[in-house]
Amino acid sequence: MTLPNILTISRIILIPVFVLAFYVPSESHRIIATGVFFLAGFTDWLDGYIARKMNQSTRFGAFLDPVADKLMVAVALTMIVEDFDSMWITIPAIIIIGREIVISALREWMAEMGKRASVAVSYIGKVKTGAQMWAILLMLFSPPGEMVANIGVGLLYLASVLTIWSMFIYLKAAWPDLTEEMYN
């Protein structure tokens, strides 16, 4: 068990802590939940950094890291949808969560074909992740309707547009292999 894998597992363990922190009846529940989400995001960066710098990358870590990320983001977006109680927040959240499922399945299928590099993380995907994480942080931190939350909503919409764009980039890259597989 490497340190990066321990950090990844800790991110999954933080999910119920995050949910409890958000729903605990306290004036500081938003600050605490935002802090837990930030800590989870920091462990995501840290586990990748340590894995690369200390040559501690493992197949288990390569599998579990994106799972932990997607679980945390899906849980956070679900809580935000409930908190904001608006179709205008639900739609981009569905786009983001749906894309994550599609791209995860695509990566798995391409990996089985030995062509995972065809669907490697793109620059647009990284920008999307940044916008998405900041949107979630701001929307967790601030109640609906406040300026900070509204900036988060704007970033959520930016993230959803980049989500669709990056999904098309991944699908375009994988399309020759997908169509070859479908017609053989």
C-alpha positions as a Markdown table, in Angstrom:
| # | Residue | x | y | z |
|---|---|---|---|---|
| 1 | Met | 0.0 | 0.0 | 0.0 |
| 2 | Thr | 1.6 | 3.2 | -1.2 |
| 3 | Leu | 1.1 | 6.7 | 0.2 |
| 4 | Pro | -0.7 | 7.9 | -2.9 |
| 5 | Asn | -3.1 | 4.9 | -2.6 |
| 6 | Ile | -3.7 | 5.7 | 1.1 |
| 7 | Leu | -4.5 | 9.3 | 0.1 |
| 8 | Thr | -6.9 | 8.1 | -2.5 |
| 9 | Ile | -8.7 | 5.8 | -0.1 |
| 10 | Ser | -8.8 | 8.7 | 2.4 |
| 11 | Arg | -10.7 | 10.8 | -0.2 |
| 12 | Ile | -13.4 | 8.1 | -0.4 |
| 13 | Ile | -13.5 | 7.9 | 3.4 |
| 14 | Leu | -14.0 | 11.7 | 3.5 |
| 15 | Ile | -17.3 | 11.5 | 1.5 |
| 16 | Pro | -19.5 | 10.6 | 4.4 |
| 17 | Val | -17.7 | 13.2 | 6.6 |
| 18 | Phe | -18.3 | 15.8 | 3.8 |
| 19 | Val | -22.0 | 14.9 | 3.7 |
| 20 | Leu | -22.4 | 15.0 | 7.4 |
| 21 | Ala | -20.6 | 18.3 | 7.7 |
| 22 | Phe | -22.9 | 19.9 | 5.1 |
| 23 | Tyr | -26.1 | 18.7 | 6.8 |
| 24 | Val | -25.1 | 19.2 | 10.5 |
| 25 | Pro | -27.4 | 22.0 | 11.9 |
| 26 | Ser | -24.7 | 24.6 | 12.5 |
| 27 | Glu | -24.0 | 28.1 | 11.4 |
| 28 | Ser | -20.6 | 27.0 | 10.1 |
| 29 | His | -21.8 | 23.9 | 8.2 |
| 30 | Arg | -21.0 | 25.4 | 4.8 |
| 31 | Ile | -17.5 | 26.4 | 5.9 |
| 32 | Ile | -16.7 | 23.0 | 7.3 |
| 33 | Ala | -18.2 | 21.1 | 4.3 |
| 34 | Thr | -16.2 | 23.4 | 1.9 |
| 35 | Gly | -13.1 | 22.7 | 3.9 |
| 36 | Val | -13.6 | 18.9 | 3.7 |
| 37 | Phe | -14.2 | 19.2 | 0.0 |
| 38 | Phe | -11.1 | 21.3 | -0.4 |
| 39 | Leu | -9.1 | 18.8 | 1.6 |
| 40 | Ala | -10.3 | 16.0 | -0.6 |
| 41 | Gly | -9.3 | 18.0 | -3.7 |
| 42 | Phe | -5.9 | 18.7 | -2.1 |
| 43 | Thr | -5.4 | 14.9 | -1.5 |
| 44 | Asp | -6.2 | 14.3 | -5.2 |
| 45 | Trp | -3.4 | 16.7 | -6.2 |
| 46 | Leu | -1.1 | 15.4 | -3.6 |
| 47 | Asp | -1.5 | 11.7 | -4.4 |
| 48 | Gly | -0.8 | 12.3 | -8.1 |
| 49 | Tyr | 2.2 | 14.5 | -7.2 |
| 50 | Ile | 3.7 | 11.9 | -4.9 |
| 51 | Ala | 3.0 | 9.0 | -7.3 |
| 52 | Arg | 4.9 | 10.8 | -10.1 |
| 53 | Lys | 7.8 | 12.2 | -8.0 |
| 54 | Met | 8.4 | 9.1 | -5.9 |
| 55 | Asn | 7.6 | 6.6 | -8.7 |
| 56 | Gln | 4.8 | 5.1 | -6.7 |
| 57 | Ser | 2.2 | 4.8 | -9.5 |
| 58 | Thr | 0.2 | 1.5 | -9.3 |
| 59 | Arg | -2.5 | 0.0 | -11.4 |
| 60 | Phe | -4.7 | 0.0 | -8.3 |
| 61 | Gly | -4.1 | 3.7 | -7.9 |
| 62 | Ala | -4.7 | 4.4 | -11.6 |
| 63 | Phe | -8.1 | 2.6 | -11.2 |
| 64 | Leu | -9.1 | 4.0 | -7.8 |
| 65 | Asp | -8.1 | 7.7 | -8.2 |
| 66 | Pro | -10.6 | 8.6 | -10.9 |
| 67 | Val | -13.3 | 6.6 | -9.1 |
| 68 | Ala | -12.7 | 8.6 | -5.9 |
| 69 | Asp | -12.7 | 11.9 | -7.8 |
| 70 | Lys | -16.0 | 11.1 | -9.6 |
| 71 | Leu | -17.7 | 9.9 | -6.4 |
| 72 | Met | -16.7 | 13.1 | -4.5 |
| 73 | Val | -17.9 | 15.3 | -7.4 |
| 74 | Ala | -21.1 | 13.4 | -7.9 |
| 75 | Val | -22.0 | 13.6 | -4.2 |
| 76 | Ala | -21.1 | 17.3 | -4.1 |
| 77 | Leu | -23.2 | 18.1 | -7.2 |
| 78 | Thr | -26.1 | 16.1 | -5.8 |
| 79 | Met | -26.0 | 18.0 | -2.6 |
| 80 | Ile | -25.8 | 21.3 | -4.5 |
| 81 | Val | -28.7 | 20.4 | -6.6 |
| 82 | Glu | -30.8 | 19.7 | -3.5 |
| 83 | Asp | -29.5 | 22.9 | -1.8 |
| 84 | Phe | -30.2 | 25.2 | -4.8 |
| 85 | Asp | -33.5 | 23.4 | -5.7 |
| 86 | Ser | -33.5 | 24.7 | -9.2 |
| 87 | Met | -33.7 | 23.1 | -12.6 |
| 88 | Trp | -31.0 | 25.6 | -13.8 |
| 89 | Ile | -28.6 | 23.9 | -11.4 |
| 90 | Thr | -29.8 | 20.4 | -12.0 |
| 91 | Ile | -29.2 | 20.5 | -15.8 |
| 92 | Pro | -25.5 | 21.3 | -15.7 |
| 93 | Ala | -25.1 | 18.9 | -12.8 |
| 94 | Ile | -26.7 | 16.1 | -14.9 |
| 95 | Ile | -24.5 | 17.0 | -17.9 |
| 96 | Ile | -21.3 | 16.8 | -15.7 |
| 97 | Ile | -22.2 | 13.6 | -14.0 |
| 98 | Gly | -23.5 | 12.0 | -17.2 |
| 99 | Arg | -20.3 | 12.9 | -19.1 |
| 100 | Glu | -18.2 | 11.4 | -16.3 |
| 101 | Ile | -20.1 | 8.1 | -16.6 |
| 102 | Val | -19.8 | 8.0 | -20.4 |
| 103 | Ile | -16.1 | 8.9 | -20.5 |
| 104 | Ser | -15.3 | 6.4 | -17.7 |
| 105 | Ala | -17.0 | 3.7 | -19.6 |
| 106 | Leu | -15.2 | 4.8 | -22.8 |
| 107 | Arg | -11.8 | 4.7 | -21.1 |
| 108 | Glu | -12.5 | 1.3 | -19.7 |
| 109 | Trp | -13.5 | -0.1 | -23.1 |
| 110 | Met | -10.5 | 1.5 | -24.8 |
| 111 | Ala | -8.2 | 0.1 | -22.1 |
| 112 | Glu | -9.6 | -3.4 | -22.8 |
| 113 | Met | -8.8 | -2.8 | -26.5 |
| 114 | Gly | -5.2 | -1.7 | -25.5 |
| 115 | Lys | -5.9 | 1.8 | -26.7 |
| 116 | Arg | -6.3 | 3.8 | -23.5 |
| 117 | Ala | -3.9 | 6.4 | -24.7 |
| 118 | Ser | -6.5 | 7.4 | -27.4 |
| 119 | Val | -8.6 | 8.8 | -24.6 |
| 120 | Ala | -6.0 | 10.4 | -22.3 |
| 121 | Val | -6.9 | 13.5 | -20.4 |
| 122 | Ser | -7.0 | 16.6 | -22.6 |
| 123 | Tyr | -6.1 | 20.2 | -21.8 |
| 124 | Ile | -9.8 | 21.1 | -22.1 |
| 125 | Gly | -10.6 | 18.3 | -19.6 |
| 126 | Lys | -8.2 | 19.9 | -17.1 |
| 127 | Val | -9.7 | 23.3 | -17.6 |
| 128 | Lys | -13.2 | 21.8 | -17.2 |
| 129 | Thr | -12.1 | 20.1 | -13.9 |
| 130 | Gly | -10.7 | 23.4 | -12.6 |
| 131 | Ala | -13.9 | 25.3 | -13.4 |
| 132 | Gln | -16.0 | 22.5 | -11.9 |
| 133 | Met | -14.0 | 22.3 | -8.7 |
| 134 | Trp | -14.1 | 26.1 | -8.2 |
| 135 | Ala | -17.9 | 26.1 | -8.9 |
| 136 | Ile | -18.5 | 23.4 | -6.4 |
| 137 | Leu | -16.3 | 25.1 | -3.7 |
| 138 | Leu | -18.1 | 28.4 | -4.2 |
| 139 | Met | -21.6 | 26.9 | -4.3 |
| 140 | Leu | -20.9 | 24.8 | -1.1 |
| 141 | Phe | -19.5 | 27.9 | 0.7 |
| 142 | Ser | -22.2 | 30.4 | -0.1 |
| 143 | Pro | -26.0 | 30.0 | 0.1 |
| 144 | Pro | -28.0 | 30.2 | -3.1 |
| 145 | Gly | -28.6 | 33.7 | -4.4 |
| 146 | Glu | -25.5 | 35.3 | -2.8 |
| 147 | Met | -22.8 | 36.8 | -5.0 |
| 148 | Val | -20.2 | 34.1 | -4.3 |
| 149 | Ala | -22.8 | 31.4 | -5.1 |
| 150 | Asn | -23.7 | 33.2 | -8.3 |
| 151 | Ile | -20.0 | 33.2 | -9.4 |
| 152 | Gly | -20.1 | 29.5 | -8.7 |
| 153 | Val | -23.2 | 29.0 | -10.9 |
| 154 | Gly | -21.4 | 30.8 | -13.7 |
| 155 | Leu | -18.4 | 28.5 | -13.3 |
| 156 | Leu | -20.8 | 25.5 | -13.2 |
| 157 | Tyr | -22.2 | 26.6 | -16.6 |
| 158 | Leu | -18.7 | 27.1 | -17.9 |
| 159 | Ala | -17.7 | 23.6 | -16.6 |
| 160 | Ser | -20.8 | 22.1 | -18.3 |
| 161 | Val | -20.0 | 23.7 | -21.7 |
| 162 | Leu | -16.4 | 22.4 | -21.3 |
| 163 | Thr | -17.7 | 19.1 | -20.3 |
| 164 | Ile | -19.6 | 18.7 | -23.5 |
| 165 | Trp | -16.7 | 20.0 | -25.5 |
| 166 | Ser | -14.2 | 17.6 | -23.9 |
| 167 | Met | -16.6 | 14.7 | -24.3 |
| 168 | Phe | -16.8 | 15.3 | -28.0 |
| 169 | Ile | -12.9 | 15.5 | -28.1 |
| 170 | Tyr | -12.7 | 12.1 | -26.4 |
| 171 | Leu | -15.4 | 10.5 | -28.6 |
| 172 | Lys | -13.8 | 11.9 | -31.7 |
| 173 | Ala | -10.4 | 10.4 | -30.7 |
| 174 | Ala | -12.0 | 7.1 | -30.0 |
| 175 | Trp | -14.5 | 7.1 | -32.9 |
| 176 | Pro | -12.3 | 5.1 | -35.4 |
| 177 | Asp | -11.8 | 2.3 | -32.8 |
| 178 | Leu | -15.4 | 2.4 | -31.8 |
| 179 | Thr | -16.8 | 2.2 | -35.3 |
| 180 | Glu | -14.3 | -0.6 | -36.2 |
| 181 | Glu | -15.4 | -2.6 | -33.2 |
| 182 | Met | -19.1 | -2.0 | -33.9 |
| 183 | Tyr | -18.9 | -3.2 | -37.5 |
| 184 | Asn | -16.6 | -6.2 | -36.9 |
